[in-house]
Amino acid sequence: MLFEVWAPDAERVALHFVSPHGRAEGDEVEDGAAGGRVANGALTTGHAVATGYVPTGSVPAEHVPMERAPGRAGWWRADVPARHGDRYGFRLDDGPLLPDPRSVRQPEGPDGPSAVVEHGRFAWRHAWRGRPLPGAVLYELHVGTFTGAGTFDAAVERLPHLADLGITHLALMPVCPFPGTHGWGYEGVAPWAVHEPYGGPDGLKRLVDAAHGHGLGVVLDVVHNHLGPSGNHLPAFGPYFTETHHTPWGAAVNLDAPGSDEVRAYFIGSALAWLRDYRIDGLRLDAVHALHDTRARHFLADLSGAVDALATHLRRPLFLIAESDLNDPRVLAPRSSGGHGLHAQWNDDFHHSLHTALTGESQGYYADFARAPLAALAKTLTGGFFHDGTYSSFRGRRHGSPLDRRATDAHRLLAYAQTHDQIGNRALGDRLAAGLSPGLIACGAALVLCAPFTPMLFMGEEWGARTPWQFFTDHTDPELAAAVRDGRRREFAAHGWRESEIPDPQDPATRNRSCLDWSEPEREPHAALLAWYRTLLAVRAAHPELTDPDMTRTEVTYDEEARWLSVRRGAVRVVVRLDGEGTAEVPGSGGRARVLAAWPDTSYITGAARTNGTPDAVAAGPGGVLRLPPGSAAVLKEEE
C-alpha cells in the first residue's frame, strides 16, 4: 500500500505502524457501529480520546523511513504492506507520532493514530443514480441529537419518517472528528475522516446507503474555513494556515499564500472523497465568506469545477451549496462569466424577513427587516436578496448586489424558517415553537414550503418540536472548556442575560436537552402540525407551479397593517394571516379556487365546507375575497 504525506519543511519523515496491545495475526474483525479491532478477546470501539499520541497499551510495531517523492516537491512516500484497520502515523524529524493529515479514520480520536480504511470492502446494497437539487426538500439534522443514541445507525431507524413526510435529501451537519463525544461538529479536525462515536466511516456509509434505499439523497456539511482549536495537527506538516488573513477563528486557511497550491488540493481532495467514497450527493460549504482568497481564480471556482468533472465521471448529479452572507451574485454565477459556479446557497435574507414577520424581533441584524417585515418578505420572494446594495444598519454600510432573477433559477436559493445557527446561537437555543402559536408556525411552514426556493427544515420542525437545540461541547482540554463556557456567558451578558441563565456547553445535560423527543408527534398540537407539513409537501410535489424555477413568475401582495401576505405562483396562491384582531379581507382574482390545503381547516373560507384541508373544497365568495382569522393559512388553485 502506498503511503504519502506532504511535509515540505521536514528533513526526515518516517511511517510508524502501531499495534493494539495483544492483537495476534488474523485478529482483525469487521467494523461494528463504531468500528474496532480485537484486543485481548474484546472489541475495542475507540470512542475515547487518546491522552497522548500513542494509545495506552499500544507499542510501536514497525518503523519505515519514507523517501522524497520524485517530481513532487515536499512530498514523501513509502510503499509497504498494510491491512484494513492497521494503525499508523508519521514522525517528522524524529518528533512525536502524528495522525495522517488525510486520515480516513481516527479510532481513538483526533490525537490518536490513524487507521487504514479500504473503501472497497463495504458492501453497498442499493444502486443509486443520484437525486438532483431542483425540486428538492432538505432536512437539516445533527447526528448526535437527532436521536438519543446519537449514532448513524440510530438515525437509520428514523428514515421512514422522513420519506413519508416528503423529504428528498438529508442535510447532515459536519461529521469529521472532534475531541470528545458530543459537539456541533464545526470544531472538527481531520477533514477526510468520520467521527468515531457516530459510527466511523462504515457507519456513515450505512446511513447513506439506507437513505438511498428510501429514495433520499444526502448532503454533507463540510468546513473548509477553519479547523477546531484542539486536535489540529496540520500546522506541523506544512503551511496549511497563513497570517496573511485572519478569521474569527484565528489565522486563515492558506488559499493564496506560498504553499497554497497544495492546501487547495488538500481541501478539494477531501470534498471529492465524500462524494466519491461515501456516495454523498452534495456538500454544504460552511461560511464561504471566511475563505480568504486573492488569487485570480477563487478556490470555490476550482472546487466547483472539480465537482462538476466528478459528476460527469460518476454519471450522477452532484452539487455544492454555499453558506454565504455576502449577498454576492458571483457565488452562483457560472465560472465562464467569472463566477464561482456553485450550485446553490443559503438565503439568510429570507429567514430574517420571515423571522421578524413571525416573532416581531428587531435586535441585531433583524433591525432592517423588522421595519416592514412583510415588505421585506415580498422583496426576497420576488428578488432573492433583501440587501442587494441597500444600507445595512447592522454592518454600517451598503451590502450586497442584485441577483439577475431572469438568469438565476429560484431553486438555487435555500429558504428556511429555522436552522442550527438560528436556533443554537440564541442564548437558550429556543425554537420558534417555544414562543409562537401553532397557527403562526403553520403560516411560516406554508411560506417556506410554497416559496419559489428550495425549502429546508431543521430536524423536529415538522411537528413544532419544543425541545431546545443548545450550544454544547465536549472539550477534553479543561482550559479550553472553561474559555468556551466563560466566553459564551460574557457574550450574552452583554445583551442583558444573567450568566446563570446561559446553559453550560460542557454540561452533558445541555446536549441531552437538545435531543429530539420522538414522543412529541403523538401528541397535540404536534400531531396536527405534522399532518400540516405532510399536506404542504404533498401539495408541493403535486403542483409544478410550486417548483417552477422562474423567479419572475412569482407575484406577492401584502398588507403590513392587516398582517396578511399572498404569494401567487401561476395558478397556485398561498395566503397567510399572521396575527391581529378580527378577520382580514384578502382580495382574490374574482374567480373560483380549489382549496389544496388550509390551516386550521376550511371553515373560514366563504363557500367551502369544513374539510380539514382536503383538496375538494371551493372558495366562491364575492370577488373571490378570503376572510382570514389570525394564525391561518391557505393554499388555493384557481379553476379555469
Helices and strands as residue ranges (DSSP letters): E 2-6, E 13-19, E 37-39, E 42-44, E 59-65, E 67-68, E 75-79, E 87-92, E 114-115, G 119-121, E 138-141, H 143-146, H 152-156, H 159-165, E 169-172, G 196-198, H 200-213, E 217-222, H 234-237, E 241-247, E 250-253, H 260-277, E 282-285, G 288-290, H 299-314, E 319-322, G 329-331, G 335-337, E 344-346, H 348-359, G 364-366, H 367-370, H 373-383, E 390-392, E 397-399, G 410-412, E 413-415, H 420-424, G 432-434, H 438-449, E 454-458, G 461-463, H 478-493, G 499-501, H 508-513, G 520-522, H 526-542, G 544-547, G 551-553, E 554-559, E 564-569, E 572-577, E 584-586, E 593-599, E 617-619, G 622-624, E 626-628, E 632-638
